[in-house]
Amino acid sequence: MDRLEAMNLFIRVAERGSFAAVAEQFGVARSVVTRQIAALETHLGIKLMVRSTRRLTLTSAGATYLEKCRVILNLVEAAETDVAEHHQTPRGHLHVGLPLIFGLKRLLPVLLDFAQRYPEISLDMDYTDRRLNLIEEGFDLSIRITDRLEPGDIVRKLGSCRLLTVAAPDYLARHGRPTHPAELKHHECLTYTGDASNVTWLFQIDGRLESVPVRSRISANNGEALMEATAAGMGIALQPDFIAEPFLTEGKVEAILELFAQSPLGIYALLPSNRYMPYRVRVFIDFLAARLQEPGSASAAMAT
C-alpha cells in the first residue's frame, strides 16, 4: 500500500472509530486493516491509536497526524479534480440521507431526473427524519430542513421553505379564529414530537421574533400525521409549506395568523467534513440547488 493509500485508510479508521467498519467498507478482512495501520505506525515510529476492546482513541501524535493527512489528501484530490473535471463524466456511488416527507414529495422527482442525467452515478436514497452521523454511517451527505444548525455543521444552503399556521374550518367555527399569537394559549395545538407540556412557537411580533407558549395534547414525529389531525378539527398546527399546501388547496385547512410570519426554515446539504468535495457530490449539490431555486419552486421564493 502506498503512502497516500495508507493515509486515507488511517483517516477512515480514525473517523469511523472501528477497524471492522472500515474493513467492511473496503471489502477486506479486519486483520488487513489492522496490519496496515500497524505498518504505518512502524514506518512513522509513533503510536497513532490506543486500542481497547470497545473503542479506538487517537494519541496526541495521532490527532496531529490526522489533520495533516486530511490537508495533504485534500490538496491531492483538489489538484486531480481541477485537472480532470472539465472533461470528466461524474461517476461513483452516492449515499444520501433525505427527510421523509420533503424527500418523497419534493426531492424524489429531482433525484430521478438526476439519475437519468448522470447514469454512471449510483444513488442510494435513505429516507429518515433522524439526524444522521454521516461519517459513522457512511453517508456522502444528507439534506436537512431546520432553523438552527449545530455548531460545526458543514453545509451548503439550497433554499428555504415557509412555516404556516393552519386550522380546519370546523375547528375555527367551534373555537374561534385567533388574531394574535398570544391567543394560542386558549387553543389546542398539534406539535412536533418533543416535550408537549412545554412547547413554544416563534412568531414575528412588532418586528421581533418572539417565543409564544402553546398548549399541546397531541404530538407526533410526522408532519402529515399532524396535518391529518388538523384537518379532522383536532387543533391548530404549525407546518412547513410542502406539508400544509395540499391540505390548503383542498380546503381542508385554512391559514391563520398570516400577519405574524415566522422566519423561514433553511434547506441545507449537510456534509460529513470539510475535506475537498468529491466531484460527484459537487455535481449532485449543484443540481439540487439549481432545481430547488427554479422559478415556481416552493423554496425558490425564499432562497438566499
N, C-alpha and C positions, 0 to 999 in steps of 0.2 A: 504494500500500500504506500503510495507516495505521500509527501508531506501535507499537501492540501487535502487529500482524502482523509488523512489521519486527523487533521484539524476539524474537518467537517463532522467526522464521527464523534470526536470529543464534544463538539458543540451540541450535537443531538443528545448524547448521553447526559450532559450537564442540564439541558433544558427539560428532558423527559424524567430525569432522576431515576433512570432504570436501564440496566443493561438488557433485560428481557424485552422491554418495549421497543428499544431501538433494534434489537435483533429481529423482532417480528416485522418491524417496518422495512428492514432491508432484506428480509427473507433468508437470514442466516442463523446459525446456531448461536446461543448466548455465549458460548465459550469463545467463539470467533471475535465477538465484540470485546470481551474481557481481555483476550490476548492482545488485541490491537491497542487498547488503552494502556495496558501494562508495557507494551513495547514503546509507546510514546513517552511514558514516564521514564523508562530506562534511557531512551535517547536524550531526554532533557536533563536527566539526573535529578529530578524533583518529584515529589508526590503531588499529584493533581487532585486526587479524590480520597476521601476516607470512606471505606465501605463497611456497612453493617448488614445484618440480616434484613433490616427494614428499609433502609434508605441510603442514598449516596449524598455526601456532603463535600463541597469543594473546599480545599485548603485555601489559605490566603494567596499562595502562589498560583493555585488553580484558577481562582477568580480573576486574577490579573491576566493570566494566560488566556482565559476565555474571552475577555474583552478584546485583547489584541488579535485573537483568531477571528473574531467577528469583523473587526476592521479590515483585516487582510482579505478575507473571503468576500466581503462586500466590495472591495476595490477590484478584485479579480472578476466577480460577476458583473460589476458595472462596466468594466473595460470590455469584456466579451459581449455583453448585451449591446452596448453602444455601437460596436462594430457590426454586429450581426443583425440587429433587429430591423434595419431598414429593408432587408431582403429576406427576412426570416418569416416562416409560417408559424404562428403560435401553435404549440403542441404541448402535450403532457396531461397530467391529472390535476383536477381542481376539486378539493373537498370544501364545500361551502355550507356554513350554518345559516339558516333562514328563519325569521319569525313566522309562526304558524299561519296566522290569517293573512298578514300582508304578503307573506311568501307565496301563498296559494292564490290569492285574489289578484295581486298586482304584479308580483315578480315572476310567477311561473310563465306567462306568455313571453316575457322578456328573455327569460332563461332559455326557453325553447328556441326563440329566434337566435340567441347567441350560439346555441348548439348547432343550428343549421349553418350559421355564418362561419363557424370555426370547427369543422368536422374532425380535426386532429386533436382537439381537446376533449378529454372525457370528463364528464361533470357528475359529481356525487353530491346530491342535494339532501341535507339533513334538516328537517323541519322541527323546530323546538323553540319554546319561549324562554327556556332557562339560559342563564349566562354561561357560555362555554369557556373552558380553559383551552384556548386554541393550540397551545404548544403541546400540552399533555395529551390532548385528544386528537392531534394530527390534522387540524384544520388549516387551510390556507388563509381563510378569512371568514368573518361572519357579518351579517347585516343586523344592525341594532337600531331600534327606534326609541329614543329617550330624550328627556330634557336635562339629564345630568350624566356626564361621563365620569368614569372612575379615574382617580389620579394614576397617571402612567399609561392611560389608554392611547394607543396609536391609531388614528382614524383618518379617513377622508370623508368629508361631508358630501353626500349625494343629493340631498334635497331636504324637504321638510313636509310635515302634514299638520293640519289644523285639529285642535280639540273642540268638540261640540258638546254642549249641554242639551240633553233631549229628554222628552217625556211623551207618553201616549196621550192622545186627545181625551180618552176616557179618564185617565188619572187626573189631568188638569181640570176636567169638568167636576170631578169629585172633590179635589183638594185645593183647587185654585192655582193660578199661574204666578209663580214668583217673579217679581220685577227687580229684585236686588239679591245678590248672592247671600246677604245676611239672612234672608228669609228661608234659606235651605235648612236651617236648624229645625224648622217646623215640618219638614218633609222627610219621607223615606228616600234614601239614596242608595243606589246599587253600585258597589265599589269593587275595584280590582282587588284580588286576594291580598290581605295584609291584616293589620290589627283593626278589625271592624269597629272596635269601640273607640278608636282614637284616629279618625281619618280626617284629613284636610284636603281641600281642593284649592288651587290657586286661580285668582281672577284679577284682571286689571280693574282697579277701583280708584277713581280720581287720579289716573295717570301712574299709579303704583301697583306693583304686583303684591297682592295680599293673600294670606292663607285664611281660608274660611272653613271652620269645622263643620262637618256634616255627620248626620246620624245614619248608620248603616245596619240593616238587619240581614241583608242578603249580599254575599260577596262571591266572587268566582275568579279563577285564574284564566278565564277565556272571555274575550270581549263579545263574541257572538252570543254566548250564553247570557251575558248581562243584557245584551240588546233584545233578546227574545223575552227576557223577564220584563224589560222596559216596555216593549210592545204589548205585553199582557197586562199592563197597567199596574205593575208592582212598585214603581217608583221612578226616580229621576237618575239618569246615568250621564257620565262624562266619558265620551269615547272618541277615538281618532276618526277623522272623516272617512277613511277607507272602510271602516266597520259600520259607521252610522248611516252613510249615504244611501245604501239600498233601502233601508227602513224609512228614511225620509222620502225617497222617491215614491215608495208605495203608500205613503200616507199613514204608516203605522205609528210613527212618532213625529213630533214637531220640535224644532229648535227653539230654545228659550235662552234668556239672559244673553242675547246676542250683543248687547251694548258693553258687555264686560268680557271681551275676548281674552282668551288665555294665550300665553306665549306658545308658539308652535313647537312641536316635537321635531328634533333633528333625525334624519335618516342617514346613518353612518355605515361605512365599510370599516370594520374593526380588524386590524392586522395583528399577527402574533408577535411581531418585534419590529424594530426599526432597521432591520437589515435591508440590503438592497432588494427591491421588489422584483420577483421573477417576471419575465416578460408576459407570460400567460396571465398572471394575476393583474398586471397593469392593464392589459388589453381588456380583461373582464371588468375591472372597475371603471375604466373609461367608457365601456359600452353601457354599463348600468347608469352612470352619471348622465350620459347623453340622453338615454331613454326616459329617465325619471325627470329630466328638466325640459322635455319637449313641450311645446305649447299644447295646452289642453290636458296635460297630466295633472293629477291631483297634487303632486308635490312641486310642480314647476312654479306655481304662483307664489310659493313661499320660500323657494330655494334661495340660498345665498352662496 
